[in-house]
Amino acid sequence: MEIINAGVTVKTNVLFEELKYNGAIVLKYKIEYPEFSSRLYRLAVSAVNRFYKSKALEYQSYCRGTLFKEAVKQYKYDVANGFPVRMFEAMTVFEMTYAKACVISLLSVHLITRNIFSNR
């Protein structure tokens, strides 16, 4: 847990999962999102926390749905053509870019890769 300023702290929450198809991991995702706490700014912190948790859960839903379907499609193509199976990996990270008084700025980045090979 990191202290941002007097009365505000932030911790990193993580959603992580490895999704398999036919026993092979075809998709891994790791989604980091912040959770703030403060005795001084309870209402504002609660709204900000709901926002970031909601965005993390939306991205998790995208990973489990759309991205998993794409990973399975790629798996089937790779197997049918004798290629090594390429695992998808999705990641969201954030970085605090500014934190003074009661102003906080975050940079959030989504990454998706398909160049990691796994064994069937």
C-alpha positions in Angstrom: 0.0 0.0 0.0 1.4 3.4 -1.0 0.5 6.6 0.8 -0.3 9.3 -1.8 -0.7 12.3 0.5 -2.0 13.0 3.9 -5.1 10.8 4.4 -5.1 8.9 1.1 -3.6 5.5 0.3 -3.7 3.3 -2.8 -3.3 -0.4 -3.2 -3.2 -2.5 -6.4 -5.9 -5.1 -7.0 -5.3 -7.8 -9.5 -7.6 -10.0 -11.6 -5.7 -13.0 -13.0 -6.8 -16.1 -14.9 -5.5 -18.7 -17.3 -8.1 -19.9 -19.8 -7.7 -23.3 -21.4 -9.0 -25.0 -24.5 -8.4 -28.7 -25.0 -6.1 -28.7 -22.1 -3.8 -26.0 -23.5 -3.6 -22.5 -22.0 -4.8 -20.3 -24.9 -5.2 -17.0 -22.9 -3.8 -15.5 -19.8 -4.9 -12.2 -18.5 -3.7 -10.0 -15.6 -5.7 -6.8 -14.9 -4.4 -4.3 -12.3 -6.6 -1.6 -11.0 -6.2 0.9 -8.1 -8.2 1.0 -4.9 -8.0 4.2 -2.8 -8.8 4.7 0.8 -9.2 7.8 2.8 -10.9 9.0 6.0 -11.2 12.5 4.6 -12.6 11.9 1.1 -14.9 8.9 1.6 -17.6 9.7 -0.9 -15.2 10.7 -3.7 -13.0 7.7 -3.0 -16.0 5.4 -3.1 -17.0 6.8 -6.5 -13.5 6.6 -7.9 -13.1 3.0 -6.7 -16.4 2.0 -8.3 -15.2 3.5 -11.6 -11.9 1.6 -11.7 -13.4 -1.7 -10.5 -16.1 -1.4 -13.2 -13.5 -0.8 -15.9 -11.5 -3.7 -14.7 -14.5 -6.0 -14.7 -15.5 -4.8 -18.2 -12.0 -5.7 -19.5 -12.2 -9.0 -17.7 -15.5 -9.7 -19.5 -13.9 -8.8 -22.8 -11.0 -11.2 -22.1 -13.3 -14.1 -21.1 -15.6 -13.5 -24.1 -14.3 -11.9 -27.2 -10.6 -12.4 -26.7 -11.0 -16.0 -25.5 -13.0 -16.8 -28.7 -10.2 -15.3 -30.8 -7.6 -17.4 -28.9 -9.6 -20.6 -29.5 -10.0 -19.7 -33.2 -6.2 -19.2 -33.4 -5.6 -22.5 -31.5 -7.8 -24.4 -34.0 -6.0 -22.8 -36.9 -2.5 -23.5 -35.4 -3.4 -27.2 -34.7 -5.0 -27.7 -38.1 -1.9 -26.4 -39.9 0.7 -28.0 -37.7 1.9 -24.8 -36.1 2.9 -24.3 -32.5 0.0 -23.0 -30.4 0.2 -19.3 -29.8 -1.1 -18.2 -26.4 -2.7 -14.8 -26.1 -1.8 -12.7 -23.1 -3.7 -9.6 -22.0 -2.5 -7.2 -19.4 -3.7 -3.9 -17.9 -1.4 -1.9 -15.7 -1.7 1.5 -14.2 0.8 4.1 -13.0 0.2 7.1 -10.8 1.3 10.1 -12.8 0.3 12.9 -10.4 -0.9 13.0 -6.7 -1.1 16.2 -4.8 -3.7 17.5 -2.4 -6.9 15.8 -3.6 -5.9 15.5 -7.3 -4.9 12.2 -8.6 -3.9 11.3 -12.2 -3.4 7.7 -13.5 -2.2 6.3 -16.7 -3.7 3.0 -17.6 -2.4 0.8 -20.5 -4.0 -2.3 -22.1 -1.6 -4.8 -23.8 -2.5 -7.8 -25.8 0.2 -10.2 -27.2 0.0 -13.3 -29.3 3.7 -14.2 -29.7 4.1 -16.5 -26.7 4.2 -20.1 -27.6 2.8 -22.9 -25.4 2.9 -26.7 -25.5 -0.2 -28.5 -26.6 
